[in-house]
Amino acid sequence: MDKIEQNLNKIKTQIAPYNPQIIAVTKYFDESQIIKYHKLGLRDFGENRVKDALEKISKLPEEIKTSSRFHLIGHLQTNKVKQAVGNFDLIHSVDSIKLANTINEEAEKKGIVQKILLQINNAKEVQKSGFFPEDIKPAFEQILSLKFIKVCGVMNMAPIDSSEEELHYLFKNIKQINDALEHEFRVKLKQISMGMSRDYMIALQEGATMIRLGRILFE
């Protein structure tokens, strides 16, 4: 058993009680690693940049392409929407009404419904994108009316220097926001994407359904 398989088996044992979706983040790795993890049973792969993702996907064998789900987890600029829509099963990082409208327009042109998550910046970090908690309800109401996107839930990136106590608070708050949106708008938001290599266990304890793992899988 090689190191990558050991890493995956260890993580699977840790997270088994929570049964989340593991998204293998291949930002620093090439398509050969996607192939390797696909053979080990993973089917969800995440990328930060549209261009990098499409290049890697184009080099994959057809059977791996068709049996995998690709996630855009990094910031999406409006000028990259045309390339992103339809090429990703889920766009995690929708951070404005303007971006949602642009995705909706492109999805309509392509005759598809694009699945998205709404990024929430509840730590209010100025260097990060995302809706502030107080803005999410009015934004959600507008986005919900768009016919060619489907909001599947919410996404969060916690500050890198957060203490364990802060992480618990921030992740719990994201779950609360997701639940409040479900209740107020009478919709089902099944996905809560939060937690990365350093904090995924705390995220799971607070309600994450998707964890985005990079370094810890590939080291």
DORO-810794 format. One record per atom (N, C-alpha, C): residue in one letter; chain; x, y, z. Coordinates in steps of 0.05 Angstrom, whole numbers. Each point is the difference from the previous one (the first is absolute). Example, Ala and Ser with C-alpha at 12.3 -4.5 7.8 and 13.67 -1.06 7.14 Angstrom:
REM DORO-810794
{a; A; {264; -114; 156}}
{a; A; {-18; 24; 0}}
{a; A; {18; 24; 0}}
{s; A; {-7; 21; -14}}
{s; A; {16; 24; 1}}
{s; A; {-15; 22; 14}}
REM end
This chain:
REM DORO-810794
{m; A; {17; -24; 0}}
{m; A; {-17; 24; 0}}
{m; A; {18; 25; 0}}
{d; A; {-5; 18; -19}}
{d; A; {18; 24; -1}}
{d; A; {-11; 22; 19}}
{k; A; {15; 22; 1}}
{k; A; {-6; 22; 19}}
{k; A; {-27; 12; -5}}
{i; A; {-7; 4; -26}}
{i; A; {-25; 13; -7}}
{i; A; {-24; -18; 10}}
{e; A; {2; -26; -5}}
{e; A; {-21; -18; 9}}
{e; A; {-2; 0; 31}}
{q; A; {23; 1; 13}}
{q; A; {0; 1; 29}}
{q; A; {-14; 25; 10}}
{n; A; {7; 23; -13}}
{n; A; {-13; 26; 8}}
{n; A; {-30; -2; -2}}
{l; A; {-9; -11; -23}}
{l; A; {-29; -1; -5}}
{l; A; {-14; -19; 20}}
{n; A; {12; -22; 5}}
{n; A; {-12; -20; 19}}
{n; A; {-2; 12; 28}}
{k; A; {21; 14; 8}}
{k; A; {0; 13; 27}}
{k; A; {-22; 20; 2}}
{i; A; {-3; 17; -21}}
{i; A; {-21; 21; 0}}
{i; A; {-28; -13; 0}}
{k; A; {-3; -20; -17}}
{k; A; {-26; -14; -1}}
{k; A; {-9; -11; 27}}
{t; A; {20; -11; 14}}
{t; A; {-6; -11; 27}}
{t; A; {-9; 23; 19}}
{q; A; {14; 22; -1}}
{q; A; {-6; 23; 17}}
{q; A; {-28; 11; -5}}
{i; A; {-7; 2; -26}}
{i; A; {-25; 15; -7}}
{i; A; {-24; -19; -2}}
{a; A; {4; -26; 3}}
{a; A; {-21; -20; -5}}
{a; A; {-26; 7; 15}}
{p; A; {0; 10; 25}}
{p; A; {-25; 5; 13}}
{p; A; {-17; 22; -13}}
{y; A; {14; 18; -15}}
{y; A; {-14; 23; -12}}
{y; A; {-8; -5; -29}}
{n; A; {13; -18; -14}}
{n; A; {-6; -8; -27}}
{n; A; {-2; 24; -19}}
{p; A; {21; 18; -1}}
{p; A; {-1; 23; -18}}
{p; A; {10; -7; -28}}
{q; A; {-4; 18; -18}}
{q; A; {12; -2; -27}}
{q; A; {29; 11; 3}}
{i; A; {20; -16; -8}}
{i; A; {27; 10; -1}}
{i; A; {5; 12; -28}}
{i; A; {8; 26; 0}}
{i; A; {8; 12; -25}}
{i; A; {31; 2; 0}}
{a; A; {12; -15; -18}}
{a; A; {30; 0; -2}}
{a; A; {8; 25; -16}}
{v; A; {14; 18; 14}}
{v; A; {8; 25; -13}}
{v; A; {27; -4; -13}}
{t; A; {0; 3; -27}}
{t; A; {23; -7; -16}}
{t; A; {15; 25; -9}}
{k; A; {-3; 22; 14}}
{k; A; {12; 26; -7}}
{k; A; {30; -3; -6}}
{y; A; {15; -15; 16}}
{y; A; {29; -1; -3}}
{y; A; {9; -27; -13}}
{f; A; {-20; -15; -11}}
{f; A; {7; -26; -11}}
{f; A; {-12; -4; -28}}
{d; A; {12; -17; -15}}
{d; A; {-9; -3; -28}}
{d; A; {-21; -23; -3}}
{e; A; {-8; -4; -25}}
{e; A; {-21; -20; -5}}
{e; A; {7; -28; 8}}
{s; A; {26; -6; 2}}
{s; A; {8; -28; 9}}
{s; A; {-10; -6; 28}}
{q; A; {-1; 21; 17}}
{q; A; {-10; -4; 27}}
{q; A; {-30; -4; 1}}
{i; A; {-14; 13; -19}}
{i; A; {-29; -4; -2}}
{i; A; {-5; -30; -7}}
{i; A; {15; -9; -19}}
{i; A; {-2; -28; -9}}
{i; A; {5; -19; 23}}
{k; A; {21; 6; 16}}
{k; A; {7; -17; 22}}
{k; A; {-22; -1; 21}}
{y; A; {-10; 23; 7}}
{y; A; {-22; 1; 20}}
{y; A; {-26; -11; -10}}
{h; A; {-5; 2; -26}}
{h; A; {-23; -12; -12}}
{h; A; {1; -30; 4}}
{k; A; {24; -12; -5}}
{k; A; {3; -29; 4}}
{k; A; {-4; -8; 29}}
{l; A; {5; 18; 18}}
{l; A; {-4; -6; 29}}
{l; A; {-29; 6; 9}}
{g; A; {-17; 9; -19}}
{g; A; {-28; 3; 6}}
{g; A; {-11; 28; 3}}
{l; A; {17; 20; -1}}
{l; A; {-10; 28; 1}}
{l; A; {-12; 7; -27}}
{r; A; {-21; 17; 2}}
{r; A; {-14; 8; -25}}
{r; A; {-4; 30; -2}}
{d; A; {8; 15; 21}}
{d; A; {-4; 29; 1}}
{d; A; {27; 14; 1}}
{f; A; {4; 18; -20}}
{f; A; {26; 13; -2}}
{f; A; {-5; 30; -2}}
{g; A; {16; 16; 15}}
{g; A; {-3; 29; 1}}
{g; A; {24; 15; -10}}
{e; A; {-6; 22; -13}}
{e; A; {21; 18; -10}}
{e; A; {-6; 29; 7}}
{n; A; {21; 16; 3}}
{n; A; {-4; 28; 6}}
{n; A; {-3; 17; -25}}
{r; A; {12; -8; -22}}
{r; A; {0; 17; -24}}
{r; A; {-13; -16; -24}}
{v; A; {-17; 15; -14}}
{v; A; {-14; -13; -23}}
{v; A; {19; -11; -20}}
{k; A; {19; 16; -9}}
{k; A; {19; -8; -21}}
{k; A; {15; -25; 8}}
{d; A; {11; 0; 24}}
{d; A; {15; -24; 10}}
{d; A; {-17; -25; 0}}
{a; A; {-25; 3; 9}}
{a; A; {-18; -23; 2}}
{a; A; {-6; -11; -28}}
{l; A; {-6; 18; -18}}
{l; A; {-8; -10; -27}}
{l; A; {24; -13; -14}}
{e; A; {24; 10; 5}}
{e; A; {24; -13; -12}}
{e; A; {3; -28; 11}}
{k; A; {-3; -3; 26}}
{k; A; {3; -27; 12}}
{k; A; {-22; -19; -9}}
{i; A; {-24; 10; 0}}
{i; A; {-23; -17; -8}}
{i; A; {3; -9; -29}}
{s; A; {10; 17; -17}}
{s; A; {3; -7; -28}}
{s; A; {20; -23; -4}}
{k; A; {18; -4; 19}}
{k; A; {21; -21; -2}}
{k; A; {-8; -26; 13}}
{l; A; {-24; -1; 12}}
{l; A; {-8; -24; 13}}
{l; A; {-12; -20; -19}}
{p; A; {2; -26; 5}}
{p; A; {-13; -20; -16}}
{p; A; {-31; 4; 2}}
{e; A; {-14; -6; -21}}
{e; A; {-28; 5; -2}}
{e; A; {-16; -13; 22}}
{e; A; {7; -24; 8}}
{e; A; {-15; -14; 21}}
{e; A; {3; 14; 27}}
{i; A; {23; 13; 4}}
{i; A; {3; 15; 26}}
{i; A; {-15; 26; -1}}
{k; A; {1; 14; -23}}
{k; A; {-16; 25; -3}}
{k; A; {-29; -5; 5}}
{t; A; {-11; -20; -12}}
{t; A; {-29; -5; 1}}
{t; A; {-9; -11; 27}}
{s; A; {18; -11; 16}}
{s; A; {-8; -12; 26}}
{s; A; {9; 18; 23}}
{s; A; {10; 24; -5}}
{s; A; {9; 18; 21}}
{s; A; {-17; 25; 0}}
{r; A; {0; 14; 23}}
{r; A; {-13; 26; 3}}
{r; A; {22; 20; 5}}
{f; A; {-2; 23; -14}}
{f; A; {20; 20; 2}}
{f; A; {-12; 25; 13}}
{h; A; {15; 11; 19}}
{h; A; {-9; 22; 17}}
{h; A; {18; 24; -4}}
{l; A; {-12; 23; -4}}
{l; A; {16; 25; 0}}
{l; A; {-2; 12; 28}}
{i; A; {22; 1; 14}}
{i; A; {0; 9; 28}}
{i; A; {13; 27; 4}}
{g; A; {14; 10; -21}}
{g; A; {13; 26; 3}}
{g; A; {-18; 23; -10}}
{h; A; {9; 24; 4}}
{h; A; {-15; 24; -9}}
{h; A; {-5; -1; -30}}
{l; A; {-24; 6; -8}}
{l; A; {-7; -1; -28}}
{l; A; {-5; 29; -10}}
{q; A; {17; 9; -19}}
{q; A; {-4; 26; -11}}
{q; A; {-22; -1; -22}}
{t; A; {-14; 21; -3}}
{t; A; {-23; 0; -19}}
{t; A; {10; -6; -29}}
{n; A; {25; 8; -6}}
{n; A; {9; -5; -27}}
{n; A; {8; -29; -5}}
{k; A; {-1; -17; 21}}
{k; A; {6; -28; -3}}
{k; A; {-25; -17; 2}}
{v; A; {-23; 13; 3}}
{v; A; {-25; -15; 3}}
{v; A; {-7; -18; -24}}
{k; A; {5; 11; -24}}
{k; A; {-7; -15; -24}}
{k; A; {15; -27; 0}}
{q; A; {25; 0; 8}}
{q; A; {16; -25; 1}}
{q; A; {-9; -18; 23}}
{a; A; {-9; 12; 21}}
{a; A; {-6; -16; 24}}
{a; A; {-27; -14; -1}}
{v; A; {-20; 14; -11}}
{v; A; {-27; -11; 0}}
{v; A; {-2; -25; -17}}
{g; A; {-10; -21; 11}}
{g; A; {-2; -25; -15}}
{g; A; {24; -18; 2}}
{n; A; {23; 11; 8}}
{n; A; {24; -17; 2}}
{n; A; {5; -8; 29}}
{f; A; {-15; 11; 19}}
{f; A; {3; -7; 28}}
{f; A; {-27; -10; 10}}
{d; A; {-1; -22; 14}}
{d; A; {-24; -10; 12}}
{d; A; {-11; 20; 21}}
{l; A; {19; 12; 14}}
{l; A; {-8; 19; 21}}
{l; A; {20; 23; 2}}
{i; A; {-11; 24; 0}}
{i; A; {17; 24; 4}}
{i; A; {-5; 8; 29}}
{h; A; {21; -2; 17}}
{h; A; {-2; 5; 28}}
{h; A; {1; 29; 8}}
{s; A; {10; 17; -17}}
{s; A; {9; 26; 9}}
{s; A; {-16; 23; -11}}
{v; A; {-26; -2; -2}}
{v; A; {-17; 22; -9}}
{v; A; {-3; 20; 22}}
{d; A; {12; 23; -4}}
{d; A; {3; 20; 22}}
{d; A; {-14; 26; -5}}
{s; A; {-17; 2; -21}}
{s; A; {-14; 25; -5}}
{s; A; {-25; -5; -17}}
{i; A; {-19; 18; 2}}
{i; A; {-24; -2; -17}}
{i; A; {8; 3; -30}}
{k; A; {19; 18; -5}}
{k; A; {9; 4; -27}}
{k; A; {11; -25; -12}}
{l; A; {17; -15; 15}}
{l; A; {12; -25; -10}}
{l; A; {-22; -21; -5}}
{a; A; {-19; -1; 19}}
{a; A; {-23; -19; -4}}
{a; A; {-15; 6; -25}}
{n; A; {-6; 25; -5}}
{n; A; {-14; 8; -25}}
{n; A; {15; -7; -25}}
{t; A; {27; 4; 1}}
{t; A; {16; -7; -23}}
{t; A; {1; -30; -5}}
{i; A; {2; -15; 21}}
{i; A; {-2; -30; -3}}
{i; A; {-27; -8; -11}}
{n; A; {-21; 12; 10}}
{n; A; {-27; -7; -9}}
{n; A; {-3; 6; -30}}
{e; A; {10; 23; -9}}
{e; A; {-2; 7; -29}}
{e; A; {15; -20; -17}}
{e; A; {24; -8; 9}}
{e; A; {16; -19; -16}}
{e; A; {-12; -27; 0}}
{a; A; {-11; -8; 23}}
{a; A; {-14; -26; 1}}
{a; A; {-24; -1; -18}}
{e; A; {-15; 22; -1}}
{e; A; {-23; 2; -18}}
{e; A; {9; -4; -29}}
{k; A; {22; 14; -8}}
{k; A; {10; -3; -27}}
{k; A; {7; -29; -7}}
{k; A; {11; -14; 20}}
{k; A; {9; -28; -4}}
{k; A; {-23; -20; 4}}
{g; A; {-22; 10; 9}}
{g; A; {-23; -18; 5}}
{g; A; {3; -19; 22}}
{i; A; {13; 9; 22}}
{i; A; {5; -17; 23}}
{i; A; {-8; 15; 26}}
{v; A; {0; -15; 21}}
{v; A; {-3; 12; 27}}
{v; A; {26; -5; 15}}
{q; A; {14; 22; 7}}
{q; A; {26; -3; 13}}
{q; A; {-4; 0; 31}}
{k; A; {12; -21; 12}}
{k; A; {-2; -2; 30}}
{k; A; {22; 18; 12}}
{i; A; {-8; 14; 21}}
{i; A; {18; 18; 14}}
{i; A; {-3; -1; 30}}
{l; A; {21; 10; 14}}
{l; A; {-2; 5; 29}}
{l; A; {5; 30; 3}}
{l; A; {-11; 12; 21}}
{l; A; {4; 28; 7}}
{l; A; {22; 2; 21}}
{q; A; {21; 15; -6}}
{q; A; {23; 3; 18}}
{q; A; {-7; 21; 21}}
{i; A; {3; -8; 25}}
{i; A; {-6; 19; 22}}
{i; A; {25; 6; 16}}
{n; A; {6; 25; 2}}
{n; A; {24; 10; 14}}
{n; A; {-9; 10; 27}}
{n; A; {-4; -19; 19}}
{n; A; {-10; 8; 26}}
{n; A; {21; 10; 19}}
{a; A; {26; -3; -8}}
{a; A; {22; 12; 15}}
{a; A; {5; 29; -9}}
{k; A; {-14; 8; -22}}
{k; A; {2; 27; -12}}
{k; A; {29; 7; -6}}
{e; A; {15; -19; -12}}
{e; A; {27; 6; -8}}
{e; A; {0; 17; -25}}
{v; A; {14; 22; 0}}
{v; A; {-1; 19; -22}}
{v; A; {13; -12; -25}}
{q; A; {19; -18; 3}}
{q; A; {15; -11; -23}}
{q; A; {-15; -23; -12}}
{k; A; {-23; -8; 12}}
{k; A; {-15; -23; -11}}
{k; A; {-27; 9; -11}}
{s; A; {-9; -15; -19}}
{s; A; {-27; 5; -12}}
{s; A; {-21; -13; 17}}
{g; A; {-25; 5; -7}}
{g; A; {-22; -13; 14}}
{g; A; {-20; 19; 11}}
{f; A; {-25; -10; 4}}
{f; A; {-21; 16; 12}}
{f; A; {5; 3; 30}}
{f; A; {-5; 23; 11}}
{f; A; {0; 3; 29}}
{f; A; {-27; -12; 10}}
{p; A; {0; -10; 24}}
{p; A; {-24; -13; 10}}
{p; A; {-25; 18; -2}}
{e; A; {3; 25; 6}}
{e; A; {-23; 18; -1}}
{e; A; {-11; 6; -28}}
{d; A; {16; -7; -20}}
{d; A; {-8; 5; -28}}
{d; A; {-11; -25; -14}}
{i; A; {3; -23; 13}}
{i; A; {-6; -25; -15}}
{i; A; {-30; -4; -6}}
{k; A; {-17; 8; 18}}
{k; A; {-29; -5; -4}}
{k; A; {-11; 16; -24}}
{p; A; {4; 26; -1}}
{p; A; {-10; 15; -23}}
{p; A; {13; -9; -27}}
{a; A; {26; -8; 1}}
{a; A; {14; -10; -24}}
{a; A; {-12; -26; -8}}
{f; A; {-5; -18; 19}}
{f; A; {-11; -26; -5}}
{f; A; {-27; 2; -14}}
{e; A; {-16; 18; 10}}
{e; A; {-27; 4; -11}}
{e; A; {2; 7; -30}}
{q; A; {19; 17; -7}}
{q; A; {3; 7; -28}}
{q; A; {11; -23; -17}}
{i; A; {20; -14; 11}}
{i; A; {13; -22; -14}}
{i; A; {-20; -23; -4}}
{l; A; {-17; -4; 19}}
{l; A; {-19; -22; -1}}
{l; A; {-19; 3; -24}}
{s; A; {-4; 24; -10}}
{s; A; {-18; 5; -22}}
{s; A; {13; -7; -27}}
{l; A; {26; -5; -1}}
{l; A; {14; -6; -25}}
{l; A; {-6; -29; -8}}
{k; A; {-8; -3; -25}}
{k; A; {-11; -26; -8}}
{k; A; {22; -20; -9}}
{f; A; {23; 10; -7}}
{f; A; {21; -18; -11}}
{f; A; {23; -5; 18}}
{i; A; {-4; 6; 26}}
{i; A; {19; -9; 20}}
{i; A; {-15; -13; 23}}
{k; A; {13; -19; 13}}
{k; A; {-12; -14; 23}}
{k; A; {18; 4; 24}}
{v; A; {-9; 14; 20}}
{v; A; {16; 3; 24}}
{v; A; {-3; -25; 17}}
{c; A; {23; -14; 4}}
{c; A; {1; -25; 14}}
{c; A; {8; 3; 29}}
{g; A; {9; 24; 8}}
{g; A; {9; 4; 27}}
{g; A; {19; 23; 2}}
{v; A; {18; -1; 20}}
{v; A; {18; 22; 6}}
{v; A; {29; -11; 3}}
{m; A; {18; 19; -2}}
{m; A; {29; -6; 2}}
{m; A; {13; 21; 17}}
{n; A; {22; -9; 14}}
{n; A; {14; 18; 18}}
{n; A; {30; -7; 0}}
{m; A; {16; 21; 2}}
{m; A; {29; -4; 5}}
{m; A; {7; 15; 26}}
{a; A; {8; -14; 20}}
{a; A; {7; 12; 26}}
{a; A; {28; 13; -2}}
{p; A; {4; 22; 15}}
{p; A; {27; 12; 1}}
{p; A; {21; -20; 8}}
{i; A; {23; 3; -12}}
{i; A; {22; -19; 3}}
{i; A; {11; 0; 29}}
{d; A; {-3; 23; 14}}
{d; A; {12; 2; 27}}
{d; A; {-21; -4; 22}}
{s; A; {-23; -11; -7}}
{s; A; {-21; -4; 20}}
{s; A; {8; -20; 21}}
{s; A; {-8; 5; 25}}
{s; A; {4; -20; 21}}
{s; A; {-22; -21; -3}}
{e; A; {3; -22; 15}}
{e; A; {-20; -21; -1}}
{e; A; {-27; 11; 9}}
{e; A; {0; 16; 20}}
{e; A; {-25; 12; 11}}
{e; A; {-13; 17; -22}}
{e; A; {16; 16; -14}}
{e; A; {-11; 17; -21}}
{e; A; {-11; -17; -23}}
{l; A; {14; -21; -7}}
{l; A; {-9; -18; -22}}
{l; A; {-27; -12; 7}}
{h; A; {-3; -10; 24}}
{h; A; {-25; -11; 8}}
{h; A; {-23; 21; -2}}
{y; A; {6; 24; 9}}
{y; A; {-20; 21; -2}}
{y; A; {-8; 7; -29}}
{l; A; {21; 3; -17}}
{l; A; {-5; 8; -28}}
{l; A; {-15; -22; -15}}
{f; A; {9; -25; 3}}
{f; A; {-13; -21; -15}}
{f; A; {-28; -5; 10}}
{k; A; {-4; 2; 27}}
{k; A; {-27; -4; 11}}
{k; A; {-19; 22; -12}}
{n; A; {11; 24; -2}}
{n; A; {-16; 23; -11}}
{n; A; {-8; -5; -29}}
{i; A; {18; -12; -16}}
{i; A; {-6; -6; -28}}
{i; A; {-23; -20; -1}}
{k; A; {0; -20; 17}}
{k; A; {-22; -20; 1}}
{k; A; {-26; 14; 8}}
{q; A; {2; 19; 19}}
{q; A; {-24; 15; 8}}
{q; A; {-11; 16; -23}}
{i; A; {17; 13; -15}}
{i; A; {-8; 16; -23}}
{i; A; {-14; -17; -20}}
{n; A; {12; -23; -6}}
{n; A; {-11; -19; -20}}
{n; A; {-28; -9; 9}}
{d; A; {-3; -7; 26}}
{d; A; {-26; -9; 11}}
{d; A; {-20; 23; -1}}
{a; A; {8; 24; 6}}
{a; A; {-18; 23; -1}}
{a; A; {-11; 6; -28}}
{l; A; {18; -3; -20}}
{l; A; {-9; 3; -28}}
{l; A; {-20; -21; -8}}
{e; A; {6; -25; 8}}
{e; A; {-19; -22; -5}}
{e; A; {-27; 6; 11}}
{h; A; {0; 9; 25}}
{h; A; {-25; 4; 14}}
{h; A; {-16; 24; -11}}
{e; A; {14; 22; -5}}
{e; A; {-14; 24; -9}}
{e; A; {-10; -2; -29}}
{f; A; {16; -13; -17}}
{f; A; {-8; -1; -28}}
{f; A; {-12; -27; -8}}
{r; A; {-2; -18; 19}}
{r; A; {-13; -26; -4}}
{r; A; {13; -15; -23}}
{v; A; {26; -2; 1}}
{v; A; {16; -15; -20}}
{v; A; {18; -19; 15}}
{k; A; {11; -20; -15}}
{k; A; {18; -19; 11}}
{k; A; {28; 7; -9}}
{l; A; {18; 7; 18}}
{l; A; {28; 6; -6}}
{l; A; {17; -22; 12}}
{k; A; {7; -20; -16}}
{k; A; {12; -24; 10}}
{k; A; {30; 2; 6}}
{q; A; {13; 19; -14}}
{q; A; {29; 0; 1}}
{q; A; {11; 24; 17}}
{i; A; {18; -7; 18}}
{i; A; {15; 20; 15}}
{i; A; {30; -7; -4}}
{s; A; {13; 16; -17}}
{s; A; {28; -4; -8}}
{s; A; {17; 16; 19}}
{m; A; {13; -13; 19}}
{m; A; {19; 15; 17}}
{m; A; {19; -20; 13}}
{g; A; {24; 10; 6}}
{g; A; {20; -18; 11}}
{g; A; {21; -8; -21}}
{m; A; {25; 5; 7}}
{m; A; {22; -7; -18}}
{m; A; {20; -17; 17}}
{s; A; {24; -4; -11}}
{s; A; {19; -19; 12}}
{s; A; {5; 6; 30}}
{r; A; {0; 25; 8}}
{r; A; {7; 6; 28}}
{r; A; {-23; 0; 19}}
{d; A; {-25; 1; -11}}
{d; A; {-23; 4; 19}}
{d; A; {-24; -17; -8}}
{y; A; {4; -21; -16}}
{y; A; {-24; -14; -10}}
{y; A; {-15; -15; 22}}
{m; A; {14; -10; 21}}
{m; A; {-14; -14; 21}}
{m; A; {-19; 19; 16}}
{i; A; {9; 24; 4}}
{i; A; {-17; 20; 14}}
{i; A; {-24; 6; -18}}
{a; A; {5; 4; -26}}
{a; A; {-22; 6; -18}}
{a; A; {-21; -22; 0}}
{l; A; {9; -25; 0}}
{l; A; {-18; -23; 1}}
{l; A; {-17; 0; 25}}
{q; A; {14; 5; 23}}
{q; A; {-15; 1; 25}}
{q; A; {-22; 21; 0}}
{e; A; {4; 21; -16}}
{e; A; {-20; 22; -1}}
{e; A; {-19; -1; -24}}
{g; A; {1; -22; -15}}
{g; A; {-20; -4; -20}}
{g; A; {8; 0; -29}}
{a; A; {26; 0; -6}}
{a; A; {9; 0; -28}}
{a; A; {-10; -26; -14}}
{t; A; {-8; 2; -25}}
{t; A; {-7; -24; -16}}
{t; A; {21; -5; -21}}
{m; A; {17; 21; -6}}
{m; A; {21; -2; -19}}
{m; A; {26; 11; 13}}
{i; A; {22; -14; -2}}
{i; A; {25; 11; 9}}
{i; A; {20; 0; -23}}
{r; A; {16; 22; -2}}
{r; A; {18; 4; -22}}
{r; A; {28; -5; 9}}
{l; A; {11; -23; -8}}
{l; A; {26; -9; 10}}
{l; A; {21; 0; -23}}
{g; A; {23; 13; 6}}
{g; A; {22; 1; -20}}
{g; A; {25; -12; 12}}
{r; A; {14; 17; 14}}
{r; A; {27; -7; 11}}
{r; A; {-1; -27; 15}}
{i; A; {-20; -3; 18}}
{i; A; {0; -24; 17}}
{i; A; {-4; -26; -16}}
{l; A; {-12; 2; -23}}
{l; A; {-4; -24; -17}}
{l; A; {26; -6; -16}}
{f; A; {13; 21; -9}}
{f; A; {21; -4; -20}}
{f; A; {28; -1; 12}}
{e; A; {3; 7; 26}}
{e; A; {27; 0; 12}}
{e; A; {11; -28; 1}}
REM end
